[in-house]
């Protein structure tokens, strides 16, 4: 049985072409690609790449300035934060939530719209494996080119489960019997009719949006289309902790709001979603509301 794509780049001694992440004594990271005969330069001196080629991961190298650097392969969260960008990346904290709550499983058939710089594509491909299918749609050719380069750099070449299409999802979607759909775009509500036809019953729609107005319109549009269960929406924030002897406290900075996530599941054909029992808040559909339920008559 052959190794999954990219697995050989994640273990064993360092090889030519491997990505290496150096950590200096102050915890700062430097990422580069190993090349025979090259030198790595910092303001604290340099050292030859050949010193790391063939060395085990977790080695320590010293520069000509006698500064020690810890050498490890970058984790995927490290890689996506340091890779070249066209559009903003999906942060690891949100990518992890998508993998968990959209239930991305090995062999899954996934459609993604809004590739950006290829961050989420890399996470999805690693989760579905070589036997899955990821069809990514990106409107901008320049973003698609950057994303393709980033994904192939991480996996060491083209991934057999990935297909990348330049164009609008709602105009080009030809996939059927899709298990999961991930929408990372400005107006996901415009794609709901198309993706509802592609998703299998029980399939999951997951949307990633930046603002409360996008979130509200997406949720109301999902309710209005009538072939999904009640959407669930949330955001995730991360706060690290500083631990030094008896000094145990939260860091002064944290990774706060990056975006909202929402998920909904496709119902069987011809089935209406159960009536919502929760009464809308007073004024939720007032005179200044301009969303899908502006007439106030379809909220349940």
C-alpha positions in Angstrom: 0.0 0.0 0.0 1.5 3.3 -1.1 1.9 6.2 1.3 -0.7 9.0 1.3 0.3 12.1 -0.7 2.7 14.2 1.2 3.2 11.7 4.1 6.9 11.1 3.2 7.6 14.8 3.6 6.3 14.7 7.2 8.8 12.2 8.7 12.4 11.0 8.7 15.6 12.9 8.3 15.6 16.3 6.5 15.9 16.0 2.8 16.6 18.4 -0.1 13.3 20.2 -0.9 11.9 19.9 2.6 10.5 22.9 4.4 12.3 23.8 7.6 11.2 26.0 10.4 13.9 27.5 12.6 13.1 28.8 16.1 15.5 31.3 17.6 16.1 31.8 21.4 13.3 34.4 21.5 10.7 32.1 19.9 10.8 33.8 16.4 10.2 31.5 13.4 12.1 31.5 10.1 10.9 29.1 7.3 12.9 28.1 4.2 13.4 25.2 1.8 16.5 23.1 2.0 18.8 23.3 -1.0 22.2 21.6 -1.3 25.1 24.0 -1.3 23.0 27.0 0.0 23.5 29.0 3.1 20.8 30.4 5.5 21.6 33.9 6.6 20.3 35.9 9.6 21.4 39.1 11.3 23.0 36.6 13.8 25.2 34.9 11.3 24.7 32.0 8.8 25.0 28.3 8.5 25.0 25.9 5.4 21.9 24.0 4.5 24.1 20.9 4.1 24.4 20.9 7.9 20.7 20.0 8.2 20.4 17.7 5.1 20.3 14.2 6.5 20.0 15.3 10.1 17.0 14.2 12.2 14.1 16.5 12.8 14.5 18.3 16.1 18.2 19.1 15.6 19.9 22.3 16.8 22.2 24.3 14.5 24.5 27.2 15.3 25.2 30.1 13.1 28.6 31.7 12.6 27.5 34.1 15.4 27.1 31.1 17.8 23.3 31.5 18.0 21.4 28.2 18.4 18.3 27.6 16.3 15.9 24.6 16.7 15.1 23.0 13.3 11.7 21.3 12.8 9.3 20.8 9.9 6.6 23.4 10.0 3.2 22.2 11.0 0.3 22.9 8.6 -0.9 25.7 10.8 2.6 27.2 10.7 2.8 26.7 6.9 -0.5 28.4 6.1 0.4 31.5 8.2 3.7 32.0 6.5 2.9 31.0 2.8 2.5 33.6 0.0 -0.9 35.2 0.0 -3.2 36.5 -2.7 -6.3 36.7 -0.5 -6.6 36.4 3.3 -6.2 32.9 4.6 -8.6 30.8 6.7 -6.9 30.8 10.1 -6.0 27.4 11.6 -8.5 27.9 14.5 -11.3 28.2 11.9 -10.0 25.5 9.7 -10.0 23.1 12.7 -13.6 24.0 13.5 -14.6 23.4 9.8 -12.9 20.0 9.8 -14.7 19.0 13.1 -18.1 20.5 12.7 -18.5 19.9 8.9 -17.4 16.4 9.8 -14.8 16.1 7.0 -13.9 12.4 6.8 -11.5 10.3 4.7 -12.9 9.7 1.3 -15.4 12.5 1.5 -16.6 14.3 -1.7 -16.2 18.0 -0.9 -16.9 21.2 -2.9 -15.2 24.4 -1.8 -15.9 27.9 -3.1 -13.5 30.7 -2.5 -10.0 29.2 -2.5 -8.2 32.4 -1.6 -4.5 31.4 -0.9 -5.1 27.7 -0.5 -5.1 27.5 3.3 -8.4 25.6 3.8 -7.8 23.5 0.6 -4.7 22.1 2.3 -6.5 21.2 5.5 -9.4 19.6 3.5 -7.1 17.6 1.3 -5.2 16.2 4.2 -8.4 15.2 5.9 -10.1 13.5 2.9 -7.0 11.8 1.7 -6.1 10.4 -1.8 -9.4 8.5 -2.1 -11.6 11.6 -1.5 -12.5 14.4 -3.9 -12.1 18.1 -3.4 -13.4 20.4 -6.2 -12.5 24.0 -5.5 -13.9 27.0 -7.3 -12.2 30.4 -7.3 -13.5 33.4 -9.3 -10.1 35.1 -9.6 -7.4 33.4 -11.7 -4.6 35.2 -9.9 -5.8 33.8 -6.5 -6.2 30.3 -8.0 -2.6 30.4 -9.3 -1.2 31.4 -5.9 -3.4 28.8 -4.1 -2.3 26.0 -6.5 1.4 26.8 -5.9 0.9 26.9 -2.1 -1.0 23.5 -2.0 1.5 21.8 -4.3 4.5 23.2 -2.3 3.0 21.7 0.9 2.2 18.3 -0.6 5.3 18.1 -2.8 3.4 18.1 -6.0 -0.2 17.9 -7.4 -2.7 16.2 -5.1 -4.7 13.4 -6.8 -7.9 14.3 -5.0 -7.9 18.0 -6.0 -9.6 19.7 -8.9 -9.4 23.5 -9.2 -11.8 25.4 -11.4 -11.6 29.2 -12.1 -15.1 30.6 -12.2 -18.3 31.2 -10.1 -19.6 28.1 -8.4 -23.2 28.9 -9.2 -22.4 29.0 -12.9 -20.0 26.1 -13.1 -21.1 23.6 -10.4 -21.4 20.2 -12.1 -20.7 17.9 -9.2 -23.4 15.6 -7.9 -23.8 13.4 -4.7 -21.5 15.7 -2.8 -21.0 15.0 1.0 -19.9 18.5 2.1 -20.0 22.0 0.7 -17.7 24.8 2.2 -18.5 28.4 1.1 -15.9 31.0 1.9 -17.2 34.0 0.0 -18.9 37.4 0.2 -22.4 36.2 -0.7 -22.9 32.5 0.0 -26.7 32.9 -0.2 -26.3 33.3 -4.0 -25.1 29.7 -4.2 -27.7 28.0 -2.0 -29.9 26.8 -4.8 -27.0 25.2 -6.7 -25.4 23.5 -3.7 -28.7 22.2 -2.4 -29.1 20.2 -5.6 -25.5 18.9 -5.4 -25.6 17.8 -1.7 -26.7 14.3 -0.7 -29.5 14.0 2.0 -27.8 14.5 5.3 -24.9 16.4 3.7 -23.4 19.4 5.4 -23.3 23.0 4.2 -20.6 25.1 6.0 -20.3 28.8 5.4 -17.5 31.1 6.6 -18.4 34.8 6.6 -16.7 37.9 8.1 -19.6 40.2 9.2 -22.8 40.0 11.2 -24.8 41.3 8.2 -23.5 38.5 6.0 -24.2 35.9 8.8 -27.8 37.1 9.3 -28.6 37.1 5.6 -27.0 33.7 5.1 -29.0 32.1 7.9 -32.3 33.7 6.8 -31.7 32.5 3.2 -31.0 29.0 4.4 -34.3 29.0 6.3 -36.1 30.5 3.4 -34.9 27.9 0.8 -36.5 25.2 3.0 -34.4 22.2 2.3 -32.0 22.5 5.3 -32.4 22.0 9.0 -32.1 24.9 11.4 -28.6 26.5 10.9 -26.1 26.7 13.8 -23.7 29.6 13.9 -20.7 30.6 16.1 -17.3 32.2 16.3 -14.1 30.9 17.9 -11.4 32.8 19.9 -8.1 31.6 21.2 -6.2 32.9 24.2 -2.7 31.5 25.0 -1.4 31.4 28.5 2.0 32.4 29.9 3.6 29.9 32.3 6.9 30.7 34.0 7.3 29.2 37.4 4.6 30.6 39.7 3.7 33.3 37.1 0.7 31.7 35.4 -1.5 34.1 33.6 -3.3 34.7 30.2 -1.4 36.4 27.5 -2.2 40.1 26.9 -2.9 39.4 23.3 -5.3 36.8 21.8 -6.6 35.6 18.4 -10.0 37.2 18.5 -12.6 37.5 15.7 -11.6 36.3 12.3 -15.0 35.2 11.0 -18.3 33.5 11.7 -19.0 29.8 10.9 -22.4 28.3 10.3 -23.5 24.8 9.4 -26.8 23.3 8.2 -27.7 19.8 7.0 -29.5 18.9 3.8 -32.9 17.4 4.3 -34.3 14.5 2.1 -36.1 15.6 -1.1 -39.7 16.7 -0.5 -39.3 17.1 3.3 -40.1 20.4 5.0 -38.0 21.4 8.0 -39.8 21.0 11.3 -41.5 24.1 12.7 -39.3 26.3 14.8 -40.7 26.6 18.3 -38.6 29.5 19.4 -40.5 32.8 19.3 -38.5 35.6 17.5 -37.3 38.4 19.6 -39.5 41.5 19.7 -38.6 43.8 16.8 -36.5 41.1 15.1 -38.5 41.7 11.9 -39.3 45.3 12.4 -39.7 48.1 9.9 -36.0 48.6 9.4 -35.3 44.9 8.6 -34.6 44.2 4.9 -33.6 40.5 4.9 -35.4 37.5 3.3 -38.2 37.6 5.9 -38.8 41.3 5.6 -42.6 40.8 5.4 -42.4 39.0 8.8 -44.6 36.2 7.4 -42.1 33.4 7.0 -40.4 33.4 10.4 -41.5 30.3 12.3 
